[in-house]
Amino acid sequence: MKKACIRIGTRKSPLALWQAEFIKAELQTRFPDTEFSLCHIQTTGDKILDSPLSKIGDKGLFTREIEHALLRREIDLAVHSLKDLPTKTPDGLAISAITKREDTRDVLISKTPTTLLTLPKGAKLATGSLRRRAQVLALRPDLEIHDIRGNLNTRFKKFFESQFDAMLLAFAGVHRLKMDDKISELISHDLILPAVGQGALAIETRQDDTFIIEMIQLLNDFETELAVKAERSLLRSLEGGCQIPIGAFASFDDEHFKLSAFVGSLDGKDTLRETLIKSRIASIADAEATGIELADHLRQKGCDKILSMIRSASH
């Protein structure tokens, strides 16, 4: 059944709008006779800007209101940064397409030319992510870590008006908003692992909307889907919300599938980093089983102790 106009739900931040416009353009190219429109929705994470994310809850801060609009049939599909989506999808909804992933690395934004490892001793580094905080302090315990909130443009404004020496962000967002000239360093995965799903866009639909699901399946990138399903399976197995310091990255190398993960305490003193390599991964079930296997391996190494300490500290 053809729909008169397909409504795409999105947050209002410049990056979220870029992402939604990108999906809209991709769909418009494939379905030129269909009308698509954007519906702007404000989320809890957009409203509360004066508290660290870890203090205001950790699941669905940037997605819940959009998902409610989907369930109420006020929109037909939603575009999210996959890393913002909780690993459990609400009943009645499904992640029906995942786009080809952008470069997943984090970047250093600095007021002077430098790298993470050559920042002066005691430098002030800004980040809104516990994952980045834990990994940075494991590498550079001498750095002063400060919280910074807001959408990408807001963070840049705050940063350049502040006394901070440097700031960490995801490359994908910086690149999509054409701010590459502000990047001091693209940080290797050897130093910092990204957030689960970083760099990928997720398109969420109602489970029963076969018309929309068939339409957006054309945008799904299967290799990216396998990688992020492994990462999300790992995160789900460890019961880590987006505000627990877990980094993960899955990738294909020739015939091999490689999944790496980091779990660390907030001060960076207790850390675990493990990698699992599989010779063949051909299905979502294989990918998700790999995530569970690596989570079990991390547990054997003691990650539950680290995570329980973090949860205790956050309550």
C-alpha positions in Angstrom: 0.0 0.0 0.0 1.5 3.3 -1.1 1.6 6.1 1.5 0.9 9.7 0.5 3.8 11.0 2.5 6.4 9.2 4.5 7.3 10.9 7.7 10.9 10.6 9.0 11.5 11.3 12.7 14.7 12.9 13.8 16.2 15.0 16.6 16.7 18.7 15.8 20.5 19.0 16.3 22.5 19.9 13.1 24.1 16.4 13.0 20.8 14.6 13.5 19.3 16.7 10.7 22.2 15.9 8.4 21.7 12.2 9.1 17.9 12.4 8.4 18.4 14.5 5.3 21.0 12.0 4.1 18.5 9.1 4.5 15.7 11.2 3.0 17.9 11.9 -0.1 18.9 8.3 -0.5 15.2 7.2 -0.4 14.1 10.0 -2.7 16.7 8.9 -5.3 15.3 5.3 -5.2 11.6 6.4 -4.9 11.3 9.6 -6.9 7.5 9.5 -7.0 7.2 9.3 -3.2 7.1 12.3 -0.9 9.3 12.3 2.2 9.2 14.8 5.1 11.1 15.3 8.3 9.5 15.5 11.7 11.6 17.2 14.4 11.3 15.6 17.9 13.0 16.8 21.0 14.4 14.1 23.3 15.3 14.0 27.0 19.0 14.2 26.2 18.4 17.4 24.2 16.5 19.1 27.0 18.9 18.4 29.9 22.2 20.1 29.0 23.6 21.0 32.4 24.3 17.5 33.8 26.6 14.7 32.7 24.8 12.0 30.7 25.8 9.4 33.3 23.8 11.3 36.0 20.5 11.5 34.1 20.1 7.9 33.0 21.7 5.8 30.5 19.2 4.2 28.2 17.2 5.9 25.4 18.1 9.5 26.3 18.3 10.5 22.6 15.7 8.0 21.3 12.8 7.4 23.6 10.5 10.2 22.5 11.2 9.4 18.8 10.3 5.7 19.5 7.1 6.8 21.2 6.2 8.8 18.1 6.8 5.7 16.0 4.5 3.6 18.2 1.8 6.3 18.1 2.1 6.2 14.3 3.0 10.0 14.2 6.0 9.1 12.0 6.8 6.2 9.7 10.5 5.7 10.4 13.2 7.1 12.6 16.8 7.9 11.9 19.3 7.4 14.8 23.0 7.4 15.4 23.2 3.6 16.1 25.4 4.3 19.1 22.5 6.2 20.8 20.2 3.2 20.6 19.8 0.9 23.6 20.5 -2.7 22.8 16.9 -3.7 23.6 14.4 -2.4 21.1 10.9 -1.6 22.4 8.1 -4.1 21.7 6.6 -3.4 18.3 9.7 -1.7 16.8 12.7 -3.0 14.9 16.0 -1.7 13.6 15.2 -2.5 9.9 18.2 -1.1 8.2 21.8 -0.1 9.1 23.8 2.1 6.7 27.3 1.6 5.5 29.6 2.8 8.4 31.7 5.9 8.4 35.2 5.8 9.9 34.7 4.7 13.5 37.7 6.4 15.1 37.6 9.1 17.7 39.4 12.4 17.0 41.3 14.9 19.1 40.3 18.5 18.8 43.1 20.7 20.2 43.9 24.4 20.3 47.5 23.7 19.4 48.9 21.0 17.1 49.3 18.0 19.2 48.3 14.3 19.7 46.7 12.5 22.6 50.1 11.1 23.7 51.9 14.4 23.3 49.4 16.7 25.2 51.3 18.5 27.9 51.3 16.9 31.4 48.2 17.9 33.3 46.4 19.2 30.2 42.6 19.7 30.5 40.8 17.3 28.2 37.0 17.6 27.6 34.6 14.7 26.9 31.0 13.7 27.6 31.8 10.0 27.4 32.8 7.7 30.2 34.2 5.3 27.6 36.6 7.9 26.4 37.4 9.0 30.0 38.4 5.5 31.0 40.5 4.8 28.0 42.3 8.1 28.1 43.1 7.8 31.8 44.5 4.3 31.2 46.9 5.9 28.7 47.4 9.3 30.3 46.6 9.3 34.0 48.2 12.7 34.3 45.5 14.4 32.2 42.6 16.4 33.8 39.3 15.2 32.4 36.3 17.6 32.2 32.7 16.9 31.3 31.3 18.6 28.2 27.7 18.3 26.9 25.6 19.5 24.0 25.3 18.8 20.3 28.4 19.0 18.2 28.2 22.7 17.3 27.5 23.5 21.0 30.5 21.5 22.1 32.8 23.3 19.6 31.5 26.7 20.9 31.9 25.7 24.5 35.4 24.3 23.8 36.8 27.4 22.1 35.4 29.6 24.8 36.8 27.5 27.6 40.2 26.9 29.3 40.2 23.3 28.0 43.3 22.3 26.0 41.7 19.5 23.9 38.4 17.7 23.3 37.5 14.2 22.1 34.7 13.5 19.6 33.7 10.9 17.0 35.2 11.4 13.6 31.9 10.6 11.9 30.0 13.6 13.3 32.9 16.0 12.8 33.2 14.8 9.2 29.5 14.9 8.4 29.3 18.5 9.5 32.4 19.4 7.4 34.6 20.3 10.4 37.6 18.1 9.4 39.9 21.2 9.5 39.4 21.3 13.3 40.9 17.7 13.8 44.3 17.5 15.4 44.5 13.7 15.4 42.6 10.7 14.2 43.1 8.4 17.1 44.0 4.8 16.3 41.9 1.9 17.6 45.1 0.7 19.2 44.7 3.6 21.7 40.9 4.1 21.9 38.1 1.8 20.9 34.9 3.4 19.7 31.4 3.2 21.1 29.3 0.3 20.0 27.8 1.1 16.6 29.8 4.3 16.2 29.7 5.7 12.7 26.6 3.8 11.6 23.0 5.1 11.1 20.1 3.0 12.2 16.6 3.2 10.6 13.9 2.1 13.0 10.4 1.1 12.0 7.3 -0.5 13.3 7.7 -4.3 13.1 4.4 -4.7 11.3 5.0 -2.0 8.6 6.2 -4.3 5.8 5.8 -1.5 3.2 8.4 0.8 4.9 10.6 -2.2 5.9 10.9 -3.3 2.3 11.6 0.2 1.2 14.4 0.9 3.6 16.0 -2.5 3.2 17.6 -1.1 0.1 19.8 1.1 2.3 21.0 -1.8 4.5 24.7 -2.6 4.4 25.1 -6.3 5.3 28.8 -6.1 6.3 28.1 -3.2 8.6 25.1 -5.0 10.0 27.2 -8.0 10.9 29.8 -5.9 12.6 27.5 -3.8 14.7 25.3 -6.8 15.6 28.4 -8.4 17.1 29.2 -5.3 19.0 25.6 -4.8 20.3 25.5 -8.5 21.3 28.6 -8.0 23.4 27.2 -4.9 25.0 23.8 -6.6 25.7 25.6 -9.6 27.2 27.6 -7.3 29.6 24.4 -5.3 30.3 26.2 -2.1 29.6 24.2 1.0 28.9 25.7 3.8 26.8 27.0 5.4 30.0 29.2 2.4 31.1 32.8 2.6 29.8 32.7 -0.2 27.1 34.4 0.3 23.8 34.1 -2.2 20.9 34.9 -2.6 17.3 34.2 -5.4 14.8 35.7 -5.6 11.3 36.4 -7.9 8.4 40.0 -8.5 7.4 40.3 -10.7 4.3 38.5 -13.9 5.4 38.6 -13.1 9.1 36.1 -11.4 11.4 37.7 -9.5 14.3 35.9 -8.2 17.4 37.8 -6.2 20.0 36.5 -4.8 23.3 37.6 -2.6 26.2 36.1 -2.4 29.7 37.6 -0.1 32.2 37.1 1.6 35.5 36.3 5.4 35.5 39.8 6.3 36.7 41.5 4.0 34.0 43.3 2.0 36.7 41.5 -1.3 36.1 41.1 -2.2 32.4 40.6 -5.2 30.2 41.0 -5.3 26.5 40.5 -8.5 24.5 40.2 -9.5 20.8 38.4 -12.5 19.3 39.1 -13.6 15.7 36.8 -15.8 13.7 37.6 -17.4 10.4 34.2 -17.1 8.9 31.1 -15.1 9.8 28.2 -15.4 7.4 25.0 -14.6 9.4 23.6 -12.3 12.1 23.4 -15.4 14.4 27.2 -15.9 13.9 27.9 -12.3 14.6 25.8 -12.2 17.7 27.3 -15.5 19.0 30.7 -13.9 18.6 29.7 -10.9 20.8 28.4 -13.3 23.5 31.6 -15.4 23.3 33.8 -12.3 23.8 31.6 -11.1 26.6 32.0 -14.5 28.3 35.8 -14.3 27.8 35.8 -10.8 29.4 33.9 -12.1 32.4 36.4 -14.9 32.9 39.1 -12.1 33.0 37.1 -10.2 35.7 35.2 -7.6 33.9 32.0 -8.1 36.1 34.0 -6.8 39.0 34.9 -3.6 37.1 31.3 -3.1 35.9 29.8 -3.6 39.3 32.2 -1.1 40.8 31.1 1.5 38.2 27.4 0.7 38.7 27.8 1.1 42.5 29.6 4.5 42.0 26.8 5.8 39.8 24.0 5.1 42.3 
